[in-house]
Amino acid sequence: MARQYQALWNFPHSMGAIDGKHVVLQCPRNSASEYFNYKNAFSIVLFALADANYNFMFVDVGCQGRISDSGVFTNT
């Protein structure tokens, strides 16, 4: 994996690209502020890890919007 990142992107010692995306939704019933995020909207988090060829290696969907990327990563 690290060789692919080095060869394709000139980015050494990398094992993957990771990021999270908030997917906006209507407020779930009886959720209070569980899904309310810092952008003042209700959301769930889509969190993914991709290889050098844009293929998903890991995906986590459904974590509450109030949790940051590092919090989602900690819980996976």
C-alpha positions, 0 to 999 in steps of 0.5 A: 500500500505504501509503495502505491502511494509513493509511486502514484502520488509521491506521498511516502509512508502512507497506508490510506486516506481517511476522512469523514463527511456529515450527511444532513438529515431531518431530526430523528424522533426523541434524539434531543441533540445526539445528531446535532452537529457544529454546522447547526444541522442534524446529521450522521457521519460517513467515515471512509478509508481509501487506498491510492487507487480510490478504492474504499478499504473501510467505511463506517456510516451512522455515527451521530453528527455531534461526534468529530472525525477523531471521535468516530475513528476512536469508536471504529 
